[in-house]
Structure formats: C-alpha cells, structure tokens
Amino acid sequence: MNVLVNDSCIGCGACESICDAVFSVEDRAVVKSAGIAGNEDCVKEAADACPVGAIEVA
C-alpha cells in the first residue's frame, strides 16, 4: 500500500487521531511508512475521514 499526503492538507489532525501508527501532524500530516504494514484498515479510515481529501491511498 502506498500512502501520500498531498498539498491540500490543512493539518487538522483527524488522520493522526484515527491512525497514529501511520500519521503524524505538525504543520501538515506526515506518513510514517514503517507503520503502514498491518494498519491498512485505519489508513483507509483516515483517508475517508480527511475533510479535504488530502490522503491518497494506492
């Protein structure tokens, strides 16, 4: 699974609150690639919850 946070991220923290094993938010969300394996379901949930659609999952 490839996860990318695009430039539309507003740093709201929704992704981190849903899936902190994969997402960390300072000014904007950052993907912790090492945490993706085994957390695919919460990555998808975080992507669905993103208010601006900034999380791209492939």
Rosetta silent file (secondary structure, phi, psi, omega in degrees, C-alpha in Angstrom):
SEQUENCE: MNVLVNDSCIGCGACESICDAVFSVEDRAVVKSAGIAGNEDCVKEAADACPVGAIEVA
SCORE:     score description
SCORE:     0.000 S_00000001
   1 L     0.000  131.147  175.188    0.000    0.000    0.000 S_00000001
   2 L  -105.799  132.831 -178.977    1.279    3.439   -0.946 S_00000001
   3 E  -127.169  130.508 -179.120    0.102    6.399    1.128 S_00000001
   4 E  -135.654  139.590  173.076    0.694   10.033    0.234 S_00000001
   5 E  -105.182  118.771 -177.104   -0.476   13.272    1.809 S_00000001
   6 L   -85.398  179.272 -173.542   -0.921   15.901   -0.900 S_00000001
   7 L   -69.913   -7.260  179.122   -0.556   19.683   -0.644 S_00000001
   8 L   -81.691   -3.027  179.726   -4.215   20.248    0.235 S_00000001
   9 L   -56.848  132.082  179.078   -3.558   19.020    3.810 S_00000001
  10 L  -106.055    3.236  176.714   -4.711   21.592    6.380 S_00000001
  11 L    69.047   31.287 -175.821   -3.085   19.883    9.379 S_00000001
  12 L   -70.877  -24.762  178.081   -6.384   19.281   11.196 S_00000001
  13 L    91.705    0.170 -179.487   -5.102   16.118   12.910 S_00000001
  14 H   -59.287  -43.559 -177.832   -8.032   13.855   12.021 S_00000001
  15 H   -63.524  -42.371  179.972   -5.748   11.276   10.404 S_00000001
  16 H   -64.939  -38.451 -179.701   -3.413   11.177   13.401 S_00000001
  17 H   -68.887  -27.901  179.304   -6.312   10.732   15.824 S_00000001
  18 H   -86.828  -38.366 -171.973   -7.606    7.793   13.765 S_00000001
  19 L  -144.125   70.932 -176.336   -4.289    6.160   12.820 S_00000001
  20 L   -72.094  -10.241  175.223   -1.346    7.488   14.828 S_00000001
  21 L   -71.888  -21.719 -175.572    0.789    4.492   13.859 S_00000001
  22 L  -115.203  -33.821 -174.875    0.940    5.914   10.323 S_00000001
  23 E  -113.441  140.991  174.952    0.221    9.652   10.531 S_00000001
  24 E  -133.242  137.370 -176.987    1.917   12.431   12.452 S_00000001
  25 E  -121.017  123.720  168.849    0.825   16.069   12.239 S_00000001
  26 L  -111.959 -100.234  172.611    2.975   19.142   12.783 S_00000001
  27 L   -78.301  -32.117  176.932    2.095   21.869   10.265 S_00000001
  28 L  -149.871  167.798 -176.303    0.682   19.176    7.994 S_00000001
  29 E   -70.436  144.049  175.832    0.366   15.406    8.051 S_00000001
  30 E  -126.485  139.806  179.408    3.409   13.209    7.504 S_00000001
  31 E   -91.933  127.221  173.347    3.268    9.498    6.662 S_00000001
  32 L   -94.380   94.042 -171.799    5.353    7.143    8.803 S_00000001
  33 H   -55.656  -34.989 -178.241    5.929    4.487    6.136 S_00000001
  34 H   -63.964  -21.939 -178.228    7.147    1.861    8.589 S_00000001
  35 H   -89.002   -5.682 -175.068    3.744    1.867   10.276 S_00000001
  36 L   -65.536  -47.458 -177.709    1.660    1.129    7.180 S_00000001
  37 L   -59.268  124.581 -179.838    2.033   -2.665    7.215 S_00000001
  38 L    90.882   -8.963 -179.086   -0.669   -4.088    9.459 S_00000001
  39 L  -120.764   24.417 -175.948   -2.558   -0.796    9.697 S_00000001
  40 H   -58.547  -38.268 -178.148   -4.173   -0.711    6.263 S_00000001
  41 H   -64.746  -43.370 -179.149   -7.711   -0.530    7.660 S_00000001
  42 H   -73.476  -26.984  174.503   -7.052    2.543    9.791 S_00000001
  43 H   -62.638  -45.798  179.091   -5.193    4.189    6.870 S_00000001
  44 H   -63.759  -40.270  178.381   -8.318    3.784    4.732 S_00000001
  45 H   -63.142  -42.263  178.893  -10.494    5.080    7.579 S_00000001
  46 H   -64.750  -41.215  178.809   -8.227    8.129    7.982 S_00000001
  47 H   -62.420  -40.783  179.229   -8.323    8.792    4.232 S_00000001
  48 H   -67.364  -31.784 -176.820  -12.127    8.635    4.269 S_00000001
  49 H   -84.112  -14.931 -177.227  -12.275   10.996    7.280 S_00000001
  50 L   -61.625  121.490 -175.591   -9.935   13.632    5.827 S_00000001
  51 L   -67.581  -19.595 -179.694  -12.057   16.772    5.394 S_00000001
  52 L  -115.310    6.415  178.251  -10.077   17.951    2.352 S_00000001
  53 L    64.657   35.088 -175.270   -9.275   14.585    0.740 S_00000001
  54 L   -81.746  -13.504 -177.030   -5.532   15.077    1.172 S_00000001
  55 E   -95.377  119.958  179.657   -4.692   11.412    1.812 S_00000001
  56 E  -107.892  126.039 -178.540   -4.101    9.387   -1.328 S_00000001
  57 E  -119.686  129.654  178.092   -4.048    5.592   -0.992 S_00000001
  58 L  -132.631    0.000    0.000   -2.982    3.280   -3.799 S_00000001
